[in-house]
Amino acid sequence: MGHPKQLILHDGKPLVTHAAETALAAGAAPVIVVLGAHAEDIRPALSHLAGVTVVINSDWESGLASSLTTGLRAALRDTTWEGALAMLADQPLVDGPMLRRIIAEFAAGARIVATGYEGVPGVPALFGREHVPELLSLTGDTGAGPWLRSRAREVAIVPLAGAVLDVDTPADVQRLADRRGSR
């Protein structure tokens, strides 16, 4: 993209701000935001948010899994939580009601809850604390996707059409802008 995608504006806010506010609005606490490349450029977009902790993934170049494990390690400092909600800043159509559906499924007893894209589990996803040791062993640039798919029978799927749009390319930014224009 030529610049940090977390700072792309959506509804007048950087994507990273939108994602953190969405997590807070859904009742997630604490909210831990993992930053890697361009962390010092991105951090100010979060400075006004109470309840948000920023952690730095110094190994960000190794791939997405390192960001997940960095966030989980930071979360483990608190012993009171039962589940970890993993989400990405580049999914701007994910909103509070969508996350609350995932949280409600977890509260109803599911220990792994994931969004579904044509039946394939993905993020946002919520993992019971008992799964953290396995998640901490993930490496590379695939994040939790393969782990979720390997446990498909254990995963409660919450279909979320809005999670499908990832902002990864300039064409995706244009699709997001076109969508805003059609509202």
HELIX and SHEET records of a PDB file:
HELIX    1   1 LYS A    5  LEU A    7  5                                   3    
HELIX    2   2 LEU A   15  ALA A   25  1                                  11    
HELIX    3   3 ALA A   39  ILE A   42  1                                   4    
HELIX    4   4 ARG A   43  LEU A   46  5                                   4    
HELIX    5   5 TRP A   60  SER A   62  5                                   3    
HELIX    6   6 LEU A   64  ALA A   75  1                                  12    
HELIX    7   7 GLY A   96  ALA A  107  1                                  12    
HELIX    8   8 ARG A  129  HIS A  131  5                                   3    
HELIX    9   9 VAL A  132  LEU A  135  1                                   4    
HELIX   10  10 GLY A  145  SER A  150  1                                   6    
HELIX   11  11 ALA A  152  GLU A  154  5                                   3    
HELIX   12  12 ALA A  161  VAL A  164  5                                   4    
HELIX   13  13 PRO A  170  GLY A  181  1                                  12    
SHEET    1   A 2 LEU A   9  HIS A  10  0                                        
SHEET    2   A 2 LYS A  13  PRO A  14 -1                                        
SHEET    1   B 2 VAL A  31  LEU A  35  0                                        
SHEET    2   B 2 VAL A  52  ILE A  56  1                                        
SHEET    1   C 4 GLY A  83  ALA A  86  0                                        
SHEET    2   C 4 VAL A 120  GLY A 128 -1                                        
SHEET    3   C 4 ILE A 112  TYR A 117 -1                                        
SHEET    4   C 4 ALA A 156  PRO A 159  1                                        
END                                                                             
